[in-house]
Amino acid sequence: MCCCAHILCLIVKDDLKEVDDSILRIHGAVKYIRSSPSRLARFKACAEQEKITYKGLVCLDVETRRIQLT
């Protein structure tokens, strides 16, 4: 039984690494867009052109509150 639990734990950890990588990529994209007023304006224009509705922009997380999934 312990062996099955260990294998399951390894599978979950591996999947969480993939999710964490995706979150880091999204974080980088948001940081890149928000760091320049012209990039932000272009992003908004592209969203409007593609008729993508949104309530607000994605905000960056606060490092002290970020949950580490390791």
N, C-alpha and C positions, 0 to 999 in steps of 0.2 A: 504494500500500500504506500509506503514512503517513497518508493521508486516512482510510482505514478504521480504523486504529488510533486516530486522534484521535477519530473519531465514537464508537467503542466506549468510549473513556476518558470522554467526556462522558456517555454513557448510564449507565455505572457510577457516576460521581460523582453524577448526579441521583438514582439509586436509593439511594445511601448517605445522601443528605440526608433522604430519606423515612424510612429506618431510624433515623437519628439523631434525628429528630423524635419517632418512636415511643418510643425509649429515654428521651428527655427527659420525655415525658409519663408514662411508667411510673415514672420516678425521682420526679417530683413527687407522684404518687399515693402511692407508698410513703412518702415523706417526710411527707406530710399524715397518713396513717393512723398512722404510728409516733410522731408528735409528741404524741399525746394517748392516755393510757391508756384513756379511755372509747371513743375511736374504734377503738383496737386491739381492745378487748373486743367491740365491736359487729361488727367485721370477722370476728373468730374465730367469733362466734355465727352470723353470716350464712353463713360457710363451712360450719359444722357443720349448719345448717338445710338447706342445699342439698346436703349429703352430699359435699362436696368434700374429698378427703383431701390432706394435704400433710405434708411432713417437717419443715418449718420455715418461718419467714418469710423473705421476700426481704430481703436486706441491701443497704444503700446502698454504692455503690462508694467507693473512696478516690480523691479527686481527683488525687493525684500519680500514681496508677497507671492512670487512665482513658486509654484509647486514643482519640485524636482521629482521626476518619475524614473528613479533608478533603482 
